[in-house]
Amino acid sequence: MPSKLITAPTAEPITLAEAKAHLRVDSTDEDALITALIVAARQGAETATGRALLPQTWELALDEFATEVRLSRAPVSAVDSVKYVDTDGVLQVLDPAAYLLDSHSEPARLTAQFGASWPATRSQANAVLIRYVAGYANAAAVPQEIKQWMLLRIGMLYENRESVAAGVSLAEMPFVDCLLDAYRIWSL
């Protein structure tokens, strides 16, 4: 079930000011670096949890419809479109009334409406394309534990700019990644 990011988020859960306050940085000399670290921390949190932290559009490609289609990012707020290649090889857009989004489940599920079935598709790779929007509504809605993990990750990346430090023993703090445990999507 390959998923592809179509539209990235337009903001970050942590502002530059919040990151600089956490790092105790007052100057603007390293704003570009800190901004890049914020993006890297968000991407790391999204990869570790299977979540989209702020609204972004994803496309899931399937070779055929399954009884239940699981959308790989959470939380899902909307399905933009369900397209499929019919048995004649023509790309069709499925009427939204033909399917049901279960956004209460994580990962969210897409099923055919009660009493209906999915249409037949051509036997080919990526015959079904589902575009959906995932992510918390805004930065204030992102769980504080995820934000705290991001700040700790930003601090670690800011202080340790090389992958190896000669003569230094670095120990991972085991509780840090536990901050994300409650938000991981475990079943895909």
Secondary structure, DSSP 8 states (H G I E B T S, - for coil): --EEEEE--SS-SS-HHHHHHHHT--SSTTHHHHHHHHHHHHHHHHHHHTB-SS-EEEEEEESS--SEEE-SSBSEEEEEEEEEE-TTS-EEE--GGGEEEE-SSSS-EEEE-TT-------SSTT-EEEEEEES-SSGGGS-HHHHHHHHHHHHHHHH--SS--TT------HHHHHTTGGG-----
